[in-house]
Amino acid sequence: TQLLEQSPQFLSIQEGENLTVYCNSSSVFSSLQWYRQEPGEGPVLLVTVVTGGEVKKLKRLTFQFGDARKDSSLHITAAQPGDTGLYLCAGIGGSQGNLIFGKGTKLSVKP
Amino acid sequence: EADIYQTPRYLVIGTGKKITLECSQTMGHDKMYWYQQDPGMELHLIHYSYGVNSTEKGDLSSESTVSRIRTEHFPLTLESARPSHTSQYLCASSESGTETQYFGPGTRLLVL
């Protein structure tokens, strides 16, 4: 069974700090997606990484896909309270080829 | 911004009641999905559909049923709700050939 393990599970930081969250698997994924979910809402796609070693930047967010396509990281520079939310990684897998999700990293950025 | 809607947003109901959670999308997407998400846990796929009259069970076994009579509508029904059904239910849709899923705001269900 393909699993996506995310770490840390919880992260509480002050505004202005940098942080990195991780998404790891023992399986190879053709691509990985990162979603952010705010309280009371559904997840919203941030980025899809498809090539091993790929780095994508979205303003203060930097996403990296591991060379072996088994892991990914999300780095946030100068975090802001608006970055608060649950960050989920997801990849195509499972017995039916649908998206499988990690448990997420719950980020809290305090002003 | 995604045009996918779920109603109700919150539902508190007694054991044994029949409930239907509504999900509609106006993007013309062929694929639709239902996920169950408990606090601090990952999303688990419970049902999906690749088009009208197509429904399949997901990776997580569920006592709920779904139907897809119209492209834009994918309701989920629980014939007899139980406390173990208490959870958040998220609906999503995607365009064929893409992996990006657009999620609704979810329905928080509490069965007493």
Boltz contact constraints between the chains, C-beta under 6 A:
constraints:
  - contact:
      token1: [A, 41]
      token2: [B, 105]
      max_distance: 6.0
  - contact:
      token1: [A, 42]
      token2: [B, 90]
      max_distance: 6.0
  - contact:
      token1: [A, 42]
      token2: [B, 103]
      max_distance: 6.0
  - contact:
      token1: [A, 42]
      token2: [B, 104]
      max_distance: 6.0
  - contact:
      token1: [A, 42]
      token2: [B, 105]
      max_distance: 6.0
  - contact:
      token1: [A, 42]
      token2: [B, 106]
      max_distance: 6.0
  - contact:
      token1: [A, 43]
      token2: [B, 103]
      max_distance: 6.0
  - contact:
      token1: [A, 45]
      token2: [B, 100]
      max_distance: 6.0
  - contact:
      token1: [A, 94]
      token2: [B, 59]
      max_distance: 6.0
  - contact:
      token1: [A, 98]
      token2: [B, 45]
      max_distance: 6.0
  - contact:
      token1: [A, 101]
      token2: [B, 42]
      max_distance: 6.0
  - contact:
      token1: [A, 101]
      token2: [B, 43]
      max_distance: 6.0
  - contact:
      token1: [A, 102]
      token2: [B, 42]
      max_distance: 6.0
  - contact:
      token1: [A, 103]
      token2: [B, 41]
      max_distance: 6.0
  - contact:
      token1: [A, 103]
      token2: [B, 42]
      max_distance: 6.0
